């Protein structure tokens, strides 16, 4: 759920706001009625199994490193 909260009210009710953030809520913080910030919980990093990553890298076409570098490195011209 998204809430709008003034900077002043955020300062007064910080503990309550942090509890709501822990539950997944977000806040738009306003100053004099104008939105200037968004507070949202940080999502934990998602673990990708090694086998999945390796499968993604090994299933693509082969890369010719010399050809790739010649097209991307201006010092080789």
PQR file with spaces between the fields and no chain letter, atoms N, CA, C, O and H, PARSE charges and radii, in Angstrom:
ATOM       1  N    UNK     1       0.844   -1.169    0.000 -0.4000 1.5000
ATOM       2  CA   UNK     1       0.000    0.000    0.000 -0.0000 2.0000
ATOM       3  C    UNK     1       0.890    1.233    0.000  0.5500 1.7000
ATOM       4  O    UNK     1       1.931    1.255    0.656 -0.5500 1.4000
ATOM       5  N    UNK     2       0.482    2.250   -0.731 -0.4000 1.5000
ATOM       6  CA   UNK     2       1.254    3.489   -0.803 -0.0000 2.0000
ATOM       7  C    UNK     2       0.575    4.563    0.045  0.5500 1.7000
ATOM       8  O    UNK     2      -0.640    4.752   -0.012 -0.5500 1.4000
ATOM       9  H    UNK     2      -0.364    2.233   -1.264  0.4000 1.0000
ATOM      10  N    UNK     3       1.390    5.254    0.825 -0.4000 1.5000
ATOM      11  CA   UNK     3       0.897    6.324    1.683 -0.0000 2.0000
ATOM      12  C    UNK     3       1.567    7.629    1.290  0.5500 1.7000
ATOM      13  O    UNK     3       2.688    7.634    0.781 -0.5500 1.4000
ATOM      14  H    UNK     3       2.377    5.100    0.871  0.4000 1.0000
ATOM      15  N    UNK     4       0.880    8.725    1.529 -0.4000 1.5000
ATOM      16  CA   UNK     4       1.486   10.045    1.390 -0.0000 2.0000
ATOM      17  C    UNK     4       1.651   10.604    2.795  0.5500 1.7000
ATOM      18  O    UNK     4       0.720   10.546    3.598 -0.5500 1.4000
ATOM      19  H    UNK     4      -0.031    8.720    1.943  0.4000 1.0000
ATOM      20  N    UNK     5       2.818   11.140    3.098 -0.4000 1.5000
ATOM      21  CA   UNK     5       3.086   11.639    4.436 -0.0000 2.0000
ATOM      22  C    UNK     5       3.962   12.883    4.342  0.5500 1.7000
ATOM      23  O    UNK     5       4.896   12.936    3.542 -0.5500 1.4000
ATOM      24  H    UNK     5       3.575   11.187    2.445  0.4000 1.0000
ATOM      25  N    UNK     6       3.658   13.871    5.156 -0.4000 1.5000
ATOM      26  CA   UNK     6       4.481   15.075    5.157 -0.0000 2.0000
ATOM      27  C    UNK     6       5.792   14.795    5.880  0.5500 1.7000
ATOM      28  O    UNK     6       5.884   13.875    6.692 -0.5500 1.4000
ATOM      29  H    UNK     6       2.899   13.828    5.806  0.4000 1.0000
ATOM      30  N    UNK     7       6.785   15.585    5.581 -0.4000 1.5000
ATOM      31  CA   UNK     7       8.087   15.424    6.231 -0.0000 2.0000
ATOM      32  C    UNK     7       7.931   15.567    7.741  0.5500 1.7000
ATOM      33  O    UNK     7       8.540   14.819    8.506 -0.5500 1.4000
ATOM      34  H    UNK     7       6.711   16.332    4.921  0.4000 1.0000
ATOM      35  N    UNK     8       7.135   16.506    8.157 -0.4000 1.5000
ATOM      36  CA   UNK     8       6.913   16.741    9.593 -0.0000 2.0000
ATOM      37  C    UNK     8       6.269   15.521   10.256  0.5500 1.7000
ATOM      38  O    UNK     8       6.709   15.086   11.321 -0.5500 1.4000
ATOM      39  H    UNK     8       6.641   17.114    7.536  0.4000 1.0000
ATOM      40  N    UNK     9       5.223   14.969    9.624 -0.4000 1.5000
ATOM      41  CA   UNK     9       4.570   13.785   10.195 -0.0000 2.0000
ATOM      42  C    UNK     9       5.473   12.564   10.174  0.5500 1.7000
ATOM      43  O    UNK     9       5.404   11.722   11.069 -0.5500 1.4000
ATOM      44  H    UNK     9       4.865   15.322    8.759  0.4000 1.0000
ATOM      45  N    UNK    10       6.314   12.464    9.164 -0.4000 1.5000
ATOM      46  CA   UNK    10       7.258   11.354    9.117 -0.0000 2.0000
ATOM      47  C    UNK    10       8.206   11.420   10.314  0.5500 1.7000
ATOM      48  O    UNK    10       8.506   10.402   10.938 -0.5500 1.4000
ATOM      49  H    UNK    10       6.370   13.148    8.437  0.4000 1.0000
ATOM      50  N    UNK    11       8.669   12.622   10.622 -0.4000 1.5000
ATOM      51  CA   UNK    11       9.557   12.781   11.775 -0.0000 2.0000
ATOM      52  C    UNK    11       8.840   12.423   13.074  0.5500 1.7000
ATOM      53  O    UNK    11       9.431   11.800   13.956 -0.5500 1.4000
ATOM      54  H    UNK    11       8.425   13.448   10.115  0.4000 1.0000
ATOM      55  N    UNK    12       7.582   12.809   13.195 -0.4000 1.5000
ATOM      56  CA   UNK    12       6.816   12.550   14.418 -0.0000 2.0000
ATOM      57  C    UNK    12       6.454   11.073   14.569  0.5500 1.7000
ATOM      58  O    UNK    12       6.377   10.559   15.685 -0.5500 1.4000
ATOM      59  H    UNK    12       7.102   13.315   12.478  0.4000 1.0000
ATOM      60  N    UNK    13       6.233   10.396   13.445 -0.4000 1.5000
ATOM      61  CA   UNK    13       5.727    9.018   13.471 -0.0000 2.0000
ATOM      62  C    UNK    13       6.700    8.056   12.786  0.5500 1.7000
ATOM      63  O    UNK    13       6.279    7.133   12.089 -0.5500 1.4000
ATOM      64  H    UNK    13       6.296   10.814   12.539  0.4000 1.0000
ATOM      65  N    UNK    14       7.975    8.271   12.985 -0.4000 1.5000
ATOM      66  CA   UNK    14       8.987    7.476   12.288 -0.0000 2.0000
ATOM      67  C    UNK    14       8.882    5.982   12.606  0.5500 1.7000
ATOM      68  O    UNK    14       8.966    5.150   11.702 -0.5500 1.4000
ATOM      69  H    UNK    14       8.317    9.020   13.552  0.4000 1.0000
ATOM      70  N    UNK    15       8.701    5.643   13.867 -0.4000 1.5000
ATOM      71  CA   UNK    15       8.649    4.220   14.245 -0.0000 2.0000
ATOM      72  C    UNK    15       7.485    3.523   13.545  0.5500 1.7000
ATOM      73  O    UNK    15       7.642    2.421   13.019 -0.5500 1.4000
ATOM      74  H    UNK    15       8.632    6.318   14.601  0.4000 1.0000
ATOM      75  N    UNK    16       6.338    4.156   13.538 -0.4000 1.5000
ATOM      76  CA   UNK    16       5.167    3.575   12.871 -0.0000 2.0000
ATOM      77  C    UNK    16       5.418    3.435   11.363  0.5500 1.7000
ATOM      78  O    UNK    16       5.058    2.424   10.760 -0.5500 1.4000
ATOM      79  H    UNK    16       6.210    5.051   13.965  0.4000 1.0000
ATOM      80  N    UNK    17       6.034    4.453   10.767 -0.4000 1.5000
ATOM      81  CA   UNK    17       6.330    4.400    9.330 -0.0000 2.0000
ATOM      82  C    UNK    17       7.307    3.263    9.028  0.5500 1.7000
ATOM      83  O    UNK    17       7.147    2.557    8.032 -0.5500 1.4000
ATOM      84  H    UNK    17       6.326    5.275   11.257  0.4000 1.0000
ATOM      85  N    UNK    18       8.312    3.085    9.877 -0.4000 1.5000
ATOM      86  CA   UNK    18       9.269    1.998    9.656 -0.0000 2.0000
ATOM      87  C    UNK    18       8.597    0.630    9.758  0.5500 1.7000
ATOM      88  O    UNK    18       8.941   -0.292    9.018 -0.5500 1.4000
ATOM      89  H    UNK    18       8.441    3.659   10.685  0.4000 1.0000
ATOM      90  N    UNK    19       7.649    0.501   10.666 -0.4000 1.5000
ATOM      91  CA   UNK    19       6.917   -0.772   10.774 -0.0000 2.0000
ATOM      92  C    UNK    19       6.133   -1.052    9.496  0.5500 1.7000
ATOM      93  O    UNK    19       6.080   -2.186    9.020 -0.5500 1.4000
ATOM      94  H    UNK    19       7.370    1.250   11.268  0.4000 1.0000
ATOM      95  N    UNK    20       5.524    0.003    8.948 -0.4000 1.5000
ATOM      96  CA   UNK    20       4.780   -0.173    7.696 -0.0000 2.0000
ATOM      97  C    UNK    20       5.720   -0.514    6.543  0.5500 1.7000
ATOM      98  O    UNK    20       5.374   -1.311    5.671 -0.5500 1.4000
ATOM      99  H    UNK    20       5.567    0.924    9.335  0.4000 1.0000
ATOM     100  N    UNK    21       6.901    0.085    6.540 -0.4000 1.5000
ATOM     101  CA   UNK    21       7.894   -0.255    5.512 -0.0000 2.0000
ATOM     102  C    UNK    21       8.281   -1.717    5.603  0.5500 1.7000
ATOM     103  O    UNK    21       8.439   -2.385    4.581 -0.5500 1.4000
ATOM     104  H    UNK    21       7.182    0.732    7.248  0.4000 1.0000
ATOM     105  N    UNK    22       8.437   -2.221    6.821 -0.4000 1.5000
ATOM     106  CA   UNK    22       8.777   -3.638    7.006 -0.0000 2.0000
ATOM     107  C    UNK    22       7.700   -4.553    6.436  0.5500 1.7000
ATOM     108  O    UNK    22       7.994   -5.660    5.986 -0.5500 1.4000
ATOM     109  H    UNK    22       8.309   -1.678    7.652  0.4000 1.0000
ATOM     110  N    UNK    23       6.445   -4.087    6.456 -0.4000 1.5000
ATOM     111  CA   UNK    23       5.335   -4.884    5.916 -0.0000 2.0000
ATOM     112  C    UNK    23       5.219   -4.744    4.404  0.5500 1.7000
ATOM     113  O    UNK    23       4.400   -5.418    3.778 -0.5500 1.4000
ATOM     114  H    UNK    23       6.205   -3.188    6.822  0.4000 1.0000
ATOM     115  N    UNK    24       6.047   -3.859    3.802 -0.4000 1.5000
ATOM     116  CA   UNK    24       6.021   -3.707    2.347 -0.0000 2.0000
ATOM     117  C    UNK    24       5.362   -2.446    1.842  0.5500 1.7000
ATOM     118  O    UNK    24       5.299   -2.231    0.631 -0.5500 1.4000
ATOM     119  H    UNK    24       6.712   -3.311    4.310  0.4000 1.0000
ATOM     120  N    UNK    25       4.864   -1.599    2.740 -0.4000 1.5000
ATOM     121  CA   UNK    25       4.230   -0.351    2.308 -0.0000 2.0000
ATOM     122  C    UNK    25       5.285    0.632    1.794  0.5500 1.7000
ATOM     123  O    UNK    25       6.466    0.523    2.125 -0.5500 1.4000
ATOM     124  H    UNK    25       4.915   -1.774    3.724  0.4000 1.0000
ATOM     125  N    UNK    26       4.845    1.581    0.989 -0.4000 1.5000
ATOM     126  CA   UNK    26       5.721    2.644    0.505 -0.0000 2.0000
ATOM     127  C    UNK    26       5.131    3.992    0.894  0.5500 1.7000
ATOM     128  O    UNK    26       3.941    4.101    1.187 -0.5500 1.4000
ATOM     129  H    UNK    26       3.886    1.670    0.720  0.4000 1.0000
ATOM     130  N    UNK    27       5.975    5.013    0.893 -0.4000 1.5000
ATOM     131  CA   UNK    27       5.549    6.358    1.260 -0.0000 2.0000
ATOM     132  C    UNK    27       6.043    7.363    0.229  0.5500 1.7000
ATOM     133  O    UNK    27       7.175    7.278   -0.248 -0.5500 1.4000
ATOM     134  H    UNK    27       6.942    4.924    0.654  0.4000 1.0000
ATOM     135  N    UNK    28       5.190    8.303   -0.101 -0.4000 1.5000
ATOM     136  CA   UNK    28       5.591    9.491   -0.830 -0.0000 2.0000
ATOM     137  C    UNK    28       5.686   10.590    0.225  0.5500 1.7000
ATOM     138  O    UNK    28       4.700   10.910    0.889 -0.5500 1.4000
ATOM     139  H    UNK    28       4.271    8.372    0.287  0.4000 1.0000
ATOM     140  N    UNK    29       6.872   11.161    0.372 -0.4000 1.5000
ATOM     141  CA   UNK    29       7.096   12.192    1.385 -0.0000 2.0000
ATOM     142  C    UNK    29       6.914   13.556    0.723  0.5500 1.7000
ATOM     143  O    UNK    29       7.458   13.825   -0.348 -0.5500 1.4000
ATOM     144  H    UNK    29       7.673   10.900   -0.167  0.4000 1.0000
ATOM     145  N    UNK    30       6.135   14.407    1.387 -0.4000 1.5000
ATOM     146  CA   UNK    30       5.858   15.732    0.842 -0.0000 2.0000
ATOM     147  C    UNK    30       6.451   16.819    1.734  0.5500 1.7000
ATOM     148  O    UNK    30       6.620   16.639    2.940 -0.5500 1.4000
ATOM     149  H    UNK    30       5.693   14.189    2.257  0.4000 1.0000
ATOM     150  N    UNK    31       6.755   17.929    1.117 -0.4000 1.5000
ATOM     151  CA   UNK    31       7.186   19.126    1.824 -0.0000 2.0000
ATOM     152  C    UNK    31       6.336   20.266    1.279  0.5500 1.7000
ATOM     153  O    UNK    31       6.382   20.577    0.088 -0.5500 1.4000
ATOM     154  H    UNK    31       6.617   18.075    0.137  0.4000 1.0000
ATOM     155  N    UNK    32       5.559   20.887    2.168 -0.4000 1.5000
ATOM     156  CA   UNK    32       4.611   21.945    1.771 -0.0000 2.0000
ATOM     157  C    UNK    32       3.654   21.441    0.691  0.5500 1.7000
ATOM     158  O    UNK    32       3.276   22.176   -0.222 -0.5500 1.4000
ATOM     159  H    UNK    32       5.522   20.634    3.134  0.4000 1.0000
ATOM     160  N    UNK    33       3.272   20.165    0.819 -0.4000 1.5000
ATOM     161  CA   UNK    33       2.303   19.571   -0.106 -0.0000 2.0000
ATOM     162  C    UNK    33       2.874   19.089   -1.421  0.5500 1.7000
ATOM     163  O    UNK    33       2.139   18.567   -2.260 -0.5500 1.4000
ATOM     164  H    UNK    33       3.579   19.568    1.561  0.4000 1.0000
ATOM     165  N    UNK    34       4.173   19.253   -1.616 -0.4000 1.5000
ATOM     166  CA   UNK    34       4.794   18.863   -2.882 -0.0000 2.0000
ATOM     167  C    UNK    34       5.623   17.593   -2.661  0.5500 1.7000
ATOM     168  O    UNK    34       6.508   17.578   -1.805 -0.5500 1.4000
ATOM     169  H    UNK    34       4.770   19.676   -0.935  0.4000 1.0000
ATOM     170  N    UNK    35       5.346   16.535   -3.419 -0.4000 1.5000
ATOM     171  CA   UNK    35       6.123   15.297   -3.268 -0.0000 2.0000
ATOM     172  C    UNK    35       7.592   15.536   -3.619  0.5500 1.7000
ATOM     173  O    UNK    35       7.906   16.180   -4.619 -0.5500 1.4000
ATOM     174  H    UNK    35       4.626   16.547   -4.114  0.4000 1.0000
ATOM     175  N    UNK    36       8.489   15.004   -2.777 -0.4000 1.5000
ATOM     176  CA   UNK    36       9.911   15.154   -3.076 -0.0000 2.0000
ATOM     177  C    UNK    36      10.724   13.884   -2.831  0.5500 1.7000
ATOM     178  O    UNK    36      11.901   13.828   -3.188 -0.5500 1.4000
ATOM     179  H    UNK    36       8.234   14.480   -1.965  0.4000 1.0000
ATOM     180  N    UNK    37      10.118   12.874   -2.231 -0.4000 1.5000
ATOM     181  CA   UNK    37      10.875   11.640   -1.984 -0.0000 2.0000
ATOM     182  C    UNK    37       9.924   10.460   -1.922  0.5500 1.7000
ATOM     183  O    UNK    37       8.729   10.599   -1.658 -0.5500 1.4000
ATOM     184  H    UNK    37       9.162   12.919   -1.941  0.4000 1.0000
ATOM     185  N    UNK    38      10.496    9.302   -2.175 -0.4000 1.5000
ATOM     186  CA   UNK    38       9.748    8.050   -2.037 -0.0000 2.0000
ATOM     187  C    UNK    38      10.528    7.138   -1.107  0.5500 1.7000
ATOM     188  O    UNK    38      11.727    6.929   -1.295 -0.5500 1.4000
ATOM     189  H    UNK    38      11.466    9.189   -2.390  0.4000 1.0000
ATOM     190  N    UNK    39       9.859    6.602   -0.118 -0.4000 1.5000
ATOM     191  CA   UNK    39      10.454    5.612    0.774 -0.0000 2.0000
ATOM     192  C    UNK    39       9.836    4.269    0.440  0.5500 1.7000
ATOM     193  O    UNK    39       8.614    4.134    0.361 -0.5500 1.4000
ATOM     194  H    UNK    39       8.885    6.771    0.034  0.4000 1.0000
ATOM     195  N    UNK    40      10.689    3.280    0.244 -0.4000 1.5000
ATOM     196  CA   UNK    40      10.193    1.943   -0.059 -0.0000 2.0000
ATOM     197  C    UNK    40      11.150    0.930    0.546  0.5500 1.7000
ATOM     198  O    UNK    40      12.332    1.225    0.726 -0.5500 1.4000
ATOM     199  H    UNK    40      11.681    3.389    0.308  0.4000 1.0000
ATOM     200  N    UNK    41      10.658   -0.250    0.859 -0.4000 1.5000
ATOM     201  CA   UNK    41      11.541   -1.272    1.419 -0.0000 2.0000
ATOM     202  C    UNK    41      12.553   -1.749    0.377  0.5500 1.7000
ATOM     203  O    UNK    41      12.269   -1.769   -0.821 -0.5500 1.4000
ATOM     204  H    UNK    41       9.698   -0.489    0.713  0.4000 1.0000
ATOM     205  N    UNK    42      13.709   -2.124    0.846 -0.4000 1.5000
ATOM     206  CA   UNK    42      14.733   -2.694   -0.026 -0.0000 2.0000
ATOM     207  C    UNK    42      14.439   -4.178   -0.163  0.5500 1.7000
ATOM     208  O    UNK    42      14.265   -4.885    0.830 -0.5500 1.4000
ATOM     209  H    UNK    42      13.939   -2.108    1.819  0.4000 1.0000
ATOM     210  N    UNK    43      14.387   -4.631   -1.378 -0.4000 1.5000
ATOM     211  CA   UNK    43      14.122   -6.045   -1.621 -0.0000 2.0000
ATOM     212  C    UNK    43      15.431   -6.819   -1.505  0.5500 1.7000
ATOM     213  O    UNK    43      16.457   -6.363   -2.010 -0.5500 1.4000
ATOM     214  H    UNK    43      14.529   -4.057   -2.185  0.4000 1.0000
ATOM     215  N    UNK    44      15.419   -7.966   -0.859 -0.4000 1.5000
ATOM     216  CA   UNK    44      16.648   -8.748   -0.770 -0.0000 2.0000
ATOM     217  C    UNK    44      17.069   -9.263   -2.140  0.5500 1.7000
ATOM     218  O    UNK    44      16.236   -9.486   -3.019 -0.5500 1.4000
ATOM     219  H    UNK    44      14.586   -8.336   -0.449  0.4000 1.0000
ATOM     220  N    UNK    45      18.367   -9.447   -2.306 -0.4000 1.5000
ATOM     221  CA   UNK    45      18.887   -9.975   -3.563 -0.0000 2.0000
ATOM     222  C    UNK    45      18.352  -11.383   -3.792  0.5500 1.7000
ATOM     223  O    UNK    45      18.197  -12.166   -2.855 -0.5500 1.4000
ATOM     224  H    UNK    45      19.043   -9.267   -1.592  0.4000 1.0000
ATOM     225  N    UNK    46      18.079  -11.682   -5.026 -0.4000 1.5000
ATOM     226  CA   UNK    46      17.588  -13.007   -5.386 -0.0000 2.0000
ATOM     227  C    UNK    46      18.764  -13.892   -5.772  0.5500 1.7000
ATOM     228  O    UNK    46      19.580  -13.518   -6.614 -0.5500 1.4000
ATOM     229  H    UNK    46      18.206  -11.047   -5.788  0.4000 1.0000
ATOM     230  N    UNK    47      18.847  -15.052   -5.164 -0.4000 1.5000
ATOM     231  CA   UNK    47      19.910  -15.998   -5.475 -0.0000 2.0000
ATOM     232  C    UNK    47      19.547  -16.767   -6.738  0.5500 1.7000
ATOM     233  O    UNK    47      18.436  -17.282   -6.872 -0.5500 1.4000
ATOM     234  H    UNK    47      18.184  -15.356   -4.480  0.4000 1.0000
ATOM     235  N    UNK    48      20.486  -16.835   -7.645 -0.4000 1.5000
ATOM     236  CA   UNK    48      20.308  -17.639   -8.857 -0.0000 2.0000
ATOM     237  C    UNK    48      21.302  -18.791   -8.767  0.5500 1.7000
ATOM     238  O    UNK    48      22.504  -18.561   -8.637 -0.5500 1.4000
ATOM     239  H    UNK    48      21.388  -16.417   -7.537  0.4000 1.0000
ATOM     240  N    UNK    49      20.823  -20.009   -8.835 -0.4000 1.5000
ATOM     241  CA   UNK    49      21.729  -21.156   -8.744 -0.0000 2.0000
ATOM     242  C    UNK    49      22.810  -21.122   -9.828  0.5500 1.7000
ATOM     243  O    UNK    49      22.563  -20.694  -10.955 -0.5500 1.4000
ATOM     244  H    UNK    49      19.846  -20.197   -8.940  0.4000 1.0000
ATOM     245  N    UNK    50      23.998  -21.576   -9.469 -0.4000 1.5000
ATOM     246  CA   UNK    50      25.133  -21.591  -10.388 -0.0000 2.0000
ATOM     247  C    UNK    50      24.797  -22.326  -11.685  0.5500 1.7000
ATOM     248  O    UNK    50      25.170  -21.876  -12.768 -0.5500 1.4000
ATOM     249  H    UNK    50      24.199  -21.924   -8.554  0.4000 1.0000
ATOM     250  N    UNK    51      24.109  -23.429  -11.580 -0.4000 1.5000
ATOM     251  CA   UNK    51      23.764  -24.209  -12.774 -0.0000 2.0000
ATOM     252  C    UNK    51      22.910  -23.396  -13.744  0.5500 1.7000
ATOM     253  O    UNK    51      23.063  -23.526  -14.958 -0.5500 1.4000
ATOM     254  H    UNK    51      23.806  -23.794  -10.700  0.4000 1.0000
ATOM     255  N    UNK    52      22.021  -22.565  -13.226 -0.4000 1.5000
ATOM     256  CA   UNK    52      21.176  -21.727  -14.081 -0.0000 2.0000
ATOM     257  C    UNK    52      22.006  -20.685  -14.813  0.5500 1.7000
ATOM     258  O    UNK    52      21.802  -20.447  -16.003 -0.5500 1.4000
ATOM     259  H    UNK    52      21.897  -22.458  -12.239  0.4000 1.0000
ATOM     260  N    UNK    53      22.942  -20.065  -14.105 -0.4000 1.5000
ATOM     261  CA   UNK    53      23.811  -19.052  -14.725 -0.0000 2.0000
ATOM     262  C    UNK    53      24.688  -19.691  -15.798  0.5500 1.7000
ATOM     263  O    UNK    53      24.813  -19.161  -16.902 -0.5500 1.4000
ATOM     264  H    UNK    53      23.108  -20.258  -13.138  0.4000 1.0000
ATOM     265  N    UNK    54      25.286  -20.819  -15.474 -0.4000 1.5000
ATOM     266  CA   UNK    54      26.138  -21.509  -16.445 -0.0000 2.0000
ATOM     267  C    UNK    54      25.350  -21.923  -17.680  0.5500 1.7000
ATOM     268  O    UNK    54      25.853  -21.827  -18.800 -0.5500 1.4000
ATOM     269  H    UNK    54      25.184  -21.250  -14.577  0.4000 1.0000
ATOM     270  N    UNK    55      24.133  -22.376  -17.485 -0.4000 1.5000
ATOM     271  CA   UNK    55      23.303  -22.775  -18.629 -0.0000 2.0000
ATOM     272  C    UNK    55      23.013  -21.579  -19.529  0.5500 1.7000
ATOM     273  O    UNK    55      22.987  -21.717  -20.752 -0.5500 1.4000
ATOM     274  H    UNK    55      23.725  -22.454  -16.576  0.4000 1.0000
ATOM     275  N    UNK    56      22.798  -20.417  -18.939 -0.4000 1.5000
ATOM     276  CA   UNK    56      22.524  -19.212  -19.727 -0.0000 2.0000
ATOM     277  C    UNK    56      23.742  -18.824  -20.564  0.5500 1.7000
ATOM     278  O    UNK    56      23.594  -18.410  -21.713 -0.5500 1.4000
ATOM     279  H    UNK    56      22.820  -20.306  -17.946  0.4000 1.0000
ATOM     280  N    UNK    57      24.934  -18.954  -20.001 -0.4000 1.5000
ATOM     281  CA   UNK    57      26.152  -18.578  -20.719 -0.0000 2.0000
ATOM     282  C    UNK    57      26.584  -19.614  -21.748  0.5500 1.7000
ATOM     283  O    UNK    57      27.204  -19.256  -22.749 -0.5500 1.4000
ATOM     284  H    UNK    57      25.053  -19.291  -19.067  0.4000 1.0000
ATOM     285  N    UNK    58      26.280  -20.863  -21.532 -0.4000 1.5000
ATOM     286  CA   UNK    58      26.736  -21.904  -22.454 -0.0000 2.0000
ATOM     287  C    UNK    58      25.746  -22.189  -23.572  0.5500 1.7000
ATOM     288  O    UNK    58      26.081  -22.895  -24.523 -0.5500 1.4000
ATOM     289  H    UNK    58      25.776  -21.154  -20.719  0.4000 1.0000
ATOM     290  N    UNK    59      24.540  -21.656  -23.480 -0.4000 1.5000
ATOM     291  CA   UNK    59      23.539  -21.960  -24.505 -0.0000 2.0000
ATOM     292  C    UNK    59      23.555  -20.963  -25.661  0.5500 1.7000
ATOM     293  O    UNK    59      22.859  -21.174  -26.655 -0.5500 1.4000
ATOM     294  H    UNK    59      24.268  -21.081  -22.708  0.4000 1.0000
ATOM     295  N    UNK    60      24.328  -19.887  -25.557 -0.4000 1.5000
ATOM     296  CA   UNK    60      24.369  -18.882  -26.619 -0.0000 2.0000
ATOM     297  C    UNK    60      25.374  -19.250  -27.696  0.5500 1.7000
ATOM     298  O    UNK    60      26.104  -20.232  -27.567 -0.5500 1.4000
ATOM     299  H    UNK    60      24.894  -19.716  -24.750  0.4000 1.0000
ATOM     300  N    UNK    61      25.409  -18.456  -28.761 -0.4000 1.5000
ATOM     301  CA   UNK    61      26.361  -18.725  -29.850 -0.0000 2.0000
ATOM     302  C    UNK    61      27.793  -18.407  -29.395  0.5500 1.7000
ATOM     303  O    UNK    61      27.984  -17.619  -28.468 -0.5500 1.4000
ATOM     304  H    UNK    61      24.816  -17.658  -28.866  0.4000 1.0000
ATOM     305  N    UNK    62      28.780  -19.002  -30.030 -0.4000 1.5000
ATOM     306  CA   UNK    62      30.163  -18.695  -29.671 -0.0000 2.0000
ATOM     307  C    UNK    62      30.503  -17.248  -30.042  0.5500 1.7000
ATOM     308  O    UNK    62      29.939  -16.687  -30.981 -0.5500 1.4000
ATOM     309  H    UNK    62      28.625  -19.641  -30.783  0.4000 1.0000
ATOM     310  N    UNK    63      31.422  -16.665  -29.298 -0.4000 1.5000
ATOM     311  CA   UNK    63      31.814  -15.275  -29.533 -0.0000 2.0000
ATOM     312  C    UNK    63      33.251  -15.255  -30.042  0.5500 1.7000
ATOM     313  O    UNK    63      34.147  -15.850  -29.443 -0.5500 1.4000
ATOM     314  H    UNK    63      31.880  -17.121  -28.535  0.4000 1.0000
ATOM     315  N    UNK    64      33.451  -14.559  -31.157 -0.4000 1.5000
ATOM     316  CA   UNK    64      34.798  -14.362  -31.701 -0.0000 2.0000
ATOM     317  C    UNK    64      35.350  -13.104  -31.033  0.5500 1.7000
ATOM     318  O    UNK    64      35.004  -11.992  -31.429 -0.5500 1.4000
ATOM     319  H    UNK    64      32.724  -14.075  -31.644  0.4000 1.0000
ATOM     320  N    UNK    65      36.208  -13.271  -30.021 -0.4000 1.5000
ATOM     321  CA   UNK    65      36.700  -12.147  -29.220 -0.0000 2.0000
ATOM     322  C    UNK    65      37.476  -11.139  -30.055  0.5500 1.7000
ATOM     323  O    UNK    65      37.355   -9.936  -29.827 -0.5500 1.4000
ATOM     324  H    UNK    65      36.489  -14.175  -29.699  0.4000 1.0000
ATOM     325  N    UNK    66      38.267  -11.600  -31.013 -0.4000 1.5000
ATOM     326  CA   UNK    66      39.051  -10.691  -31.850 -0.0000 2.0000
ATOM     327  C    UNK    66      38.128   -9.820  -32.694  0.5500 1.7000
ATOM     328  O    UNK    66      38.329   -8.610  -32.799 -0.5500 1.4000
ATOM     329  H    UNK    66      38.365  -12.578  -31.198  0.4000 1.0000
ATOM     330  N    UNK    67      37.129  -10.433  -33.288 -0.4000 1.5000
ATOM     331  CA   UNK    67      36.173   -9.679  -34.126 -0.0000 2.0000
ATOM     332  C    UNK    67      35.383   -8.687  -33.273  0.5500 1.7000
ATOM     333  O    UNK    67      35.175   -7.546  -33.683 -0.5500 1.4000
ATOM     334  H    UNK    67      36.966  -11.416  -33.203  0.4000 1.0000
ATOM     335  N    UNK    68      34.947   -9.112  -32.100 -0.4000 1.5000
ATOM     336  CA   UNK    68      34.195   -8.238  -31.213 -0.0000 2.0000
ATOM     337  C    UNK    68      35.040   -7.033  -30.808  0.5500 1.7000
ATOM     338  O    UNK    68      34.577   -5.893  -30.840 -0.5500 1.4000
ATOM     339  H    UNK    68      35.116  -10.040  -31.767  0.4000 1.0000
ATOM     340  N    UNK    69      36.289   -7.308  -30.425 -0.4000 1.5000
ATOM     341  CA   UNK    69      37.151   -6.213  -29.994 -0.0000 2.0000
ATOM     342  C    UNK    69      37.430   -5.245  -31.140  0.5500 1.7000
ATOM     343  O    UNK    69      37.490   -4.035  -30.922 -0.5500 1.4000
ATOM     344  H    UNK    69      36.665   -8.234  -30.399  0.4000 1.0000
ATOM     345  N    UNK    70      37.597   -5.748  -32.327 -0.4000 1.5000
ATOM     346  CA   UNK    70      37.881   -4.871  -33.471 -0.0000 2.0000
ATOM     347  C    UNK    70      36.715   -3.932  -33.761  0.5500 1.7000
ATOM     348  O    UNK    70      36.909   -2.854  -34.322 -0.5500 1.4000
ATOM     349  H    UNK    70      37.548   -6.731  -32.504  0.4000 1.0000
ATOM     350  N    UNK    71      35.504   -4.337  -33.380 -0.4000 1.5000
ATOM     351  CA   UNK    71      34.338   -3.494  -33.611 -0.0000 2.0000
ATOM     352  C    UNK    71      34.058   -2.538  -32.458  0.5500 1.7000
ATOM     353  O    UNK    71      33.319   -1.567  -32.618 -0.5500 1.4000
ATOM     354  H    UNK    71      35.346   -5.212  -32.924  0.4000 1.0000
ATOM     355  N    UNK    72      34.647   -2.810  -31.297 -0.4000 1.5000
ATOM     356  CA   UNK    72      34.323   -1.998  -30.116 -0.0000 2.0000
ATOM     357  C    UNK    72      35.494   -1.204  -29.544  0.5500 1.7000
ATOM     358  O    UNK    72      35.284   -0.321  -28.712 -0.5500 1.4000
ATOM     359  H    UNK    72      35.247   -3.599  -31.166  0.4000 1.0000
ATOM     360  N    UNK    73      36.724   -1.497  -29.972 -0.4000 1.5000
ATOM     361  CA   UNK    73      37.896   -0.835  -29.412 -0.0000 2.0000
ATOM     362  C    UNK    73      38.467    0.156  -30.453  0.5500 1.7000
ATOM     363  O    UNK    73      39.072   -0.263  -31.440 -0.5500 1.4000
ATOM     364  H    UNK    73      36.894   -2.214  -30.649  0.4000 1.0000
ATOM     365  N    UNK    74      38.275    1.446  -30.232 -0.4000 1.5000
ATOM     366  CA   UNK    74      38.740    2.433  -31.220 -0.0000 2.0000
ATOM     367  C    UNK    74      40.262    2.497  -31.358  0.5500 1.7000
ATOM     368  O    UNK    74      40.754    3.045  -32.344 -0.5500 1.4000
ATOM     369  H    UNK    74      37.784    1.787  -29.430  0.4000 1.0000
ATOM     370  N    UNK    75      41.014    1.961  -30.415 -0.4000 1.5000
ATOM     371  CA   UNK    75      42.476    2.008  -30.499 -0.0000 2.0000
ATOM     372  C    UNK    75      43.006    1.021  -31.539  0.5500 1.7000
ATOM     373  O    UNK    75      44.180    1.084  -31.906 -0.5500 1.4000
ATOM     374  H    UNK    75      40.614    1.516  -29.613  0.4000 1.0000
ATOM     375  N    UNK    76      42.168    0.124  -32.008 -0.4000 1.5000
ATOM     376  CA   UNK    76      42.613   -0.863  -32.999 -0.0000 2.0000
ATOM     377  C    UNK    76      42.439   -0.384  -34.426  0.5500 1.7000
ATOM     378  O    UNK    76      42.809   -1.092  -35.363 -0.5500 1.4000
ATOM     379  H    UNK    76      41.215    0.072  -31.710  0.4000 1.0000
ATOM     380  N    UNK    77      41.896    0.781  -34.607 -0.4000 1.5000
ATOM     381  CA   UNK    77      41.659    1.279  -35.977 -0.0000 2.0000
ATOM     382  C    UNK    77      42.917    1.854  -36.588  0.5500 1.7000
ATOM     383  O    UNK    77      42.893    2.315  -37.730 -0.5500 1.4000
ATOM     384  H    UNK    77      41.597    1.356  -33.846  0.4000 1.0000
